[in-house]
Every structure is written in structure tokens, then in C-alpha cells.
Amino acid sequence: MLFGITNSLLFIDMEKPFNPILGETYQCHIAGCPVYAEQISHHPPVSALLMYGRGYRIHASLEATASVHINSADGINKGWYHIVFDDGQEICFQTPPAEFAGFAIGDRKFNFNKKGYYYDLSNNLYSEMVF
């Protein structure tokens, strides 16, 4: 679950264009582990990602949705992250929706406004996490 919490906080730190073109790819290494991403749909915007870690693999297809308001914005990456370990264990999670507020007036805030969902497919366990 810690990975899911961390990912939920980091998904807001976009360094690539908000609406990339179809077929755009991105490759990098994180701590020596290869990461691959591609924009696989433009409308709706869907990105696929794959990372080979040490003892695990992460893959996902995520649809970015956002709604901008006068003094706030909210959004979510719809889709499931799958973490598959070398021993066969598989965990899936979905990040919760989030809201930014205070763009123009008031205090700036970031809040998760619903639940995140986690499944351990290997052990048939399910949990919800409220952030």
C-alpha cells in the first residue's frame, strides 16, 4: 500500500505535456530500472506504462481526467496499476481522486476526496484506503 500512497502523491507532478500527442513515447531509468510509457489514445487521453524493477514489474493503462473550476481543479488517473512480483504475487491498486484548491484566493490545498482501492490477487484480499 505504501507504493500506492506514494504514487497517489506523485501523479500530480507532471513533467510531460498535459495533453501529449497520440503515439508519443517516453523512456527513462529510475535507479537503474527501465521505464517505458506511451500515449495510446488521444480522446480520451490514455497512457500505458511499463517498469521493470528488481524483483517486480509494474504495468498500467491510465486515463487522465480533470475538471477545472474557478478556484480549484480535481482529477484522477482512471485505471489499475498492476505490480507483479517474480514469485508470482500480483497486487493491483487504483489511486483516489484528488482536488487542488486556492488557485486564485484562499489557502492552497491538496486533498484526496475519495478512496483508493487495493487488491492482492494472489491471496484474494481487498482493501480500501481513505487518504
Buried (B, 14 or more C-beta within 10 A) or exposed (E): EEBBBEBBBEBEEEEEEEEBEEEBEBEEEEEEBEBBBBBBEEEEBBBBBEBBBEEBBBBBBBEBEEEEEEEBBBBBBBBBBBBBEEEEEBBBBBBBBBBBBEEEEEEEEEEBEEBBBBBBBEEEEEEEBEB
